[in-house]
Amino acid sequence: MRQTNMGCSVHRTLVTGGAGFIGSHLVERLLANGDAVTVLDNFSTGRMAYLDEVKDNPRLSIHHVDVSGFADIKPFFEGIDWVFHLAALADIVPSIQQPVTYHKANVDGTIAVLEAARSVGIRRFVYAASSSCYGIPDEFPTLETAPIRPMYPYALTKYLGEQYVLHWNRVYKLPCVSLRLFNVYGPRARTSGAYGAVFWHRSWLESRSRWWEMGIRQGTSLSSRMWLMPLCRRRNLRPRARYSTSGRATHIASTVW
């Protein structure tokens, strides 16, 4: 936390993957709350255009860097209060084709971010985990206690990242929480690749303006999805909130037809 010229305190927040779909919306929300925000992104999937509306904000700094390089990212953590770790490689088929690349991004990257955060004694670490760790769940709604059955390298690497986060909480007392996100959708969501092409049409996403949720019924199956805007306003994502939830994995989802 730092002092402004007016003597007011400003939370300093770092967002990895801050130029991505979810990350860019979170950055906008944090800036609107008055935070000073540092974005780390290698732009492998993120887009600078996603931050066009806020790129000139004096409380925002953007850095092109790969989070898997501890020495490269450590200097950016000085003075940081909160860390949101969203940087990751997604998609199923590419993870099957490139498991080592996914491990480096999603596991090695998470360890590097955890260690950089620990080195400066951050106040809160929020990890964006994935519901893919459940594979095909036996029940809907799916509870946090459901069996863990990652079915492809993407799911496995995201779950391993979560386990490192929770381990750093137990061993080093780093104040962490892991949020298992269920199929977040909204403006700037990818419509390419198998997942995006199946679920969401670009024109529908770009015209979306109301806070409602919609799922797609396939036979008799339920789909768990989360509309982006309420996600970015959830209590778990507010830097000024107080919690007793450190060291936990928590669902962020709405189950709909």
C-alpha positions as CSV (number, residue, x, y, z in Angstrom):
1,M,0.0,0.0,0.0
2,R,1.3,3.4,-0.9
3,Q,0.4,7.0,0.0
4,T,-0.8,9.5,-2.7
5,N,-0.1,13.2,-2.7
6,M,-3.4,13.7,-0.9
7,G,-2.4,11.3,1.9
8,C,-4.8,8.6,0.9
9,S,-3.8,5.0,0.7
10,V,-3.8,3.1,-2.6
11,H,-3.7,-0.7,-2.9
12,R,-1.0,-1.9,-5.2
13,T,-2.3,-5.0,-7.1
14,L,-0.5,-7.2,-9.6
15,V,-2.4,-9.2,-12.2
16,T,-0.7,-11.9,-14.2
17,G,-2.4,-12.5,-17.5
18,G,-3.9,-9.1,-17.2
19,A,-4.3,-8.6,-21.0
20,G,-6.4,-11.7,-21.3
21,F,-10.2,-12.2,-21.4
22,I,-10.8,-12.4,-17.6
23,G,-7.7,-10.5,-16.6
24,S,-8.4,-7.4,-18.7
25,H,-11.9,-7.0,-17.1
26,L,-10.4,-7.5,-13.7
27,V,-7.8,-4.8,-14.4
28,E,-10.6,-2.4,-15.4
29,R,-12.5,-3.2,-12.2
30,L,-9.4,-2.7,-9.9
31,L,-8.6,0.6,-11.5
32,A,-12.2,1.7,-11.1
33,N,-11.8,0.9,-7.4
34,G,-8.8,3.2,-7.2
35,D,-6.0,0.6,-7.1
36,A,-2.6,0.9,-8.7
37,V,-2.3,-2.1,-11.0
38,T,0.7,-3.9,-12.5
39,V,0.0,-6.2,-15.4
40,L,2.4,-9.1,-16.4
41,D,1.6,-10.8,-19.6
42,N,3.6,-12.5,-22.4
43,F,0.7,-11.8,-24.9
44,S,0.6,-15.4,-26.1
45,T,-3.2,-15.3,-25.8
46,G,-3.7,-11.8,-24.3
47,R,-4.2,-8.7,-26.4
48,M,-3.1,-5.2,-25.7
49,A,-6.3,-4.0,-27.4
50,Y,-8.2,-5.5,-24.4
51,L,-6.6,-2.8,-22.3
52,D,-7.2,0.1,-24.7
53,E,-9.8,1.8,-22.5
54,V,-7.4,2.0,-19.5
55,K,-3.9,2.0,-21.0
56,D,-3.4,5.7,-20.4
57,N,-4.4,5.5,-16.7
58,P,-1.4,6.7,-14.6
59,R,-2.1,3.9,-12.0
60,L,-1.6,1.2,-14.6
61,S,1.7,-0.3,-15.7
62,I,1.9,-3.1,-18.3
63,H,4.9,-5.4,-18.8
64,H,5.6,-7.9,-21.5
65,V,7.1,-10.8,-19.6
66,D,6.8,-14.5,-19.2
67,V,5.8,-15.4,-15.7
68,S,7.7,-18.7,-15.7
69,G,11.0,-16.7,-15.4
70,F,11.4,-16.0,-11.7
71,A,14.3,-13.6,-12.1
72,D,12.4,-11.7,-14.8
73,I,9.2,-11.1,-12.8
74,K,10.6,-10.7,-9.2
75,P,11.3,-6.9,-9.5
76,F,7.7,-6.2,-10.4
77,F,6.5,-7.5,-7.0
78,E,8.2,-4.9,-4.9
79,G,5.6,-3.0,-2.9
80,I,2.7,-5.2,-4.1
81,D,-0.2,-5.8,-1.7
82,W,-2.4,-8.3,-3.7
83,V,-1.6,-10.8,-6.5
84,F,-4.1,-12.2,-8.9
85,H,-2.6,-15.1,-10.9
86,L,-4.6,-15.6,-14.1
87,A,-1.7,-16.2,-16.5
88,A,-2.0,-19.7,-18.1
89,L,-2.3,-21.6,-21.3
90,A,-5.8,-23.0,-21.9
91,D,-7.5,-25.4,-24.4
92,I,-7.6,-29.2,-24.4
93,V,-6.2,-30.4,-27.8
94,P,-3.0,-28.1,-27.7
95,S,-2.3,-29.3,-24.2
96,I,-2.3,-32.9,-25.5
97,Q,0.0,-32.0,-28.3
98,Q,2.4,-29.8,-26.2
99,P,2.3,-31.1,-22.6
100,V,5.8,-29.7,-21.7
101,T,4.8,-26.2,-22.9
102,Y,1.7,-26.4,-20.8
103,H,3.6,-27.6,-17.7
104,K,6.1,-24.7,-18.1
105,A,3.3,-22.1,-18.4
106,N,0.8,-23.5,-15.8
107,V,3.0,-25.2,-13.2
108,D,6.4,-23.6,-13.5
109,G,4.8,-20.2,-14.0
110,T,2.7,-20.6,-10.9
111,I,5.7,-21.6,-8.8
112,A,7.6,-18.6,-10.0
113,V,4.7,-16.2,-9.2
114,L,4.2,-17.8,-5.8
115,E,7.9,-17.4,-4.9
116,A,8.0,-13.8,-6.2
117,A,4.9,-13.1,-4.0
118,R,6.4,-14.8,-1.0
119,S,9.7,-12.8,-1.4
120,V,7.9,-9.5,-0.7
121,G,5.3,-10.7,1.8
122,I,2.1,-10.0,-0.1
123,R,-1.1,-9.7,1.8
124,R,-3.3,-11.8,-0.5
125,F,-2.7,-14.3,-3.4
126,V,-5.7,-15.3,-5.6
127,Y,-5.3,-18.2,-8.0
128,A,-7.6,-18.8,-11.0
129,A,-8.0,-22.5,-10.9
130,S,-10.2,-24.6,-13.2
131,S,-13.3,-26.8,-12.9
132,S,-11.6,-29.1,-15.5
133,C,-10.0,-30.8,-12.5
134,Y,-13.2,-32.8,-12.1
135,G,-13.2,-34.2,-15.6
136,I,-16.8,-35.2,-16.3
137,P,-18.5,-34.8,-12.9
138,D,-20.9,-37.4,-11.5
139,E,-23.3,-34.8,-10.2
140,F,-24.6,-31.3,-10.9
141,P,-24.2,-29.0,-9.1
142,T,-20.7,-30.1,-8.5
143,L,-19.3,-29.8,-5.0
144,E,-15.8,-29.0,-4.0
145,T,-15.6,-32.5,-2.5
146,A,-16.2,-34.2,-5.9
147,P,-13.5,-36.6,-7.1
148,I,-10.6,-35.0,-8.9
149,R,-10.2,-36.6,-12.3
150,P,-8.1,-34.4,-14.7
151,M,-8.5,-36.0,-18.2
152,Y,-5.9,-34.1,-20.2
153,P,-2.7,-32.1,-19.6
154,Y,-4.4,-28.7,-19.4
155,A,-6.7,-29.9,-16.6
156,L,-3.8,-31.6,-14.8
157,T,-1.5,-28.6,-15.0
158,K,-4.1,-26.3,-13.7
159,Y,-4.8,-28.6,-10.8
160,L,-1.1,-29.0,-10.0
161,G,-0.9,-25.2,-10.0
162,E,-3.7,-25.2,-7.4
163,Q,-1.9,-27.7,-5.3
164,Y,1.2,-25.6,-5.2
165,V,-0.8,-22.6,-4.2
166,L,-2.4,-24.4,-1.3
167,H,1.0,-26.0,-0.4
168,W,2.6,-22.5,-0.2
169,N,-0.2,-21.5,2.2
170,R,0.4,-24.5,4.5
171,V,4.2,-24.4,4.5
172,Y,5.0,-20.7,4.1
173,K,1.7,-19.3,5.4
174,L,1.2,-17.3,2.2
175,P,-2.3,-16.0,2.4
176,C,-3.8,-17.8,-0.7
177,V,-7.2,-18.7,-2.0
178,S,-7.9,-20.8,-5.1
179,L,-11.0,-20.1,-7.2
180,R,-12.2,-23.0,-9.4
181,L,-13.8,-21.1,-12.3
182,F,-16.6,-22.8,-14.3
183,N,-16.7,-21.8,-18.0
184,V,-16.6,-18.0,-17.7
185,Y,-18.1,-16.2,-20.6
186,G,-18.6,-12.6,-21.7
187,P,-17.1,-9.8,-23.8
188,R,-13.6,-10.6,-25.2
189,A,-14.1,-14.4,-24.7
190,R,-12.3,-16.4,-27.4
191,T,-14.6,-17.7,-30.1
192,S,-11.9,-19.6,-31.9
193,G,-10.9,-23.2,-31.1
194,A,-13.1,-26.1,-30.4
195,Y,-14.5,-24.8,-27.1
196,G,-15.3,-21.3,-28.3
197,A,-16.8,-22.5,-31.6
198,V,-19.2,-24.9,-29.8
199,F,-20.5,-22.7,-27.1
200,W,-20.5,-19.1,-28.1
201,H,-21.1,-17.1,-31.3
202,R,-19.0,-13.9,-31.6
203,S,-22.0,-11.7,-32.5
204,W,-23.9,-12.9,-29.4
205,L,-20.9,-12.3,-27.1
206,E,-20.2,-8.8,-28.5
207,S,-23.8,-7.7,-28.1
208,R,-24.1,-9.0,-24.6
209,S,-24.9,-6.2,-22.1
210,R,-27.1,-7.6,-19.3
211,W,-26.0,-9.5,-16.2
212,W,-27.8,-12.8,-16.9
213,E,-26.6,-16.3,-17.3
214,M,-27.4,-18.7,-20.0
215,G,-26.4,-22.3,-20.6
216,I,-26.7,-24.6,-23.5
217,R,-28.7,-27.8,-23.1
218,Q,-27.3,-30.9,-24.7
219,G,-29.5,-33.9,-24.3
220,T,-30.2,-34.0,-20.6
221,S,-26.9,-32.5,-19.4
222,L,-26.4,-29.4,-17.3
223,S,-23.8,-26.8,-18.1
224,S,-22.1,-24.7,-15.3
225,R,-21.2,-21.3,-16.5
226,M,-20.4,-17.9,-15.0
227,W,-21.1,-14.5,-16.6
228,L,-18.0,-12.4,-16.4
229,M,-19.2,-9.2,-14.9
230,P,-20.6,-10.6,-11.6
231,L,-17.4,-12.7,-11.4
232,C,-15.2,-9.5,-11.3
233,R,-17.4,-8.1,-8.6
234,R,-17.5,-11.1,-6.3
235,R,-16.4,-10.7,-2.7
236,N,-13.4,-13.1,-3.3
237,L,-12.0,-10.6,-5.8
238,R,-12.2,-7.5,-3.7
239,P,-8.8,-6.4,-2.3
240,R,-10.3,-4.6,0.7
241,A,-12.4,-7.5,1.9
242,R,-11.4,-9.5,4.9
243,Y,-11.4,-13.3,4.8
244,S,-10.9,-16.4,6.8
245,T,-10.7,-18.5,3.6
246,S,-6.9,-18.7,3.1
247,G,-5.8,-22.1,2.0
248,R,-9.1,-23.2,0.4
249,A,-10.3,-24.1,-3.0
250,T,-13.6,-22.5,-3.7
251,H,-16.1,-22.8,-6.6
252,I,-17.1,-19.8,-8.7
253,A,-20.1,-21.0,-10.8
254,S,-23.8,-20.9,-11.6
255,T,-25.4,-24.1,-12.8
256,V,-28.0,-23.5,-15.5
257,W,-29.7,-25.3,-18.4
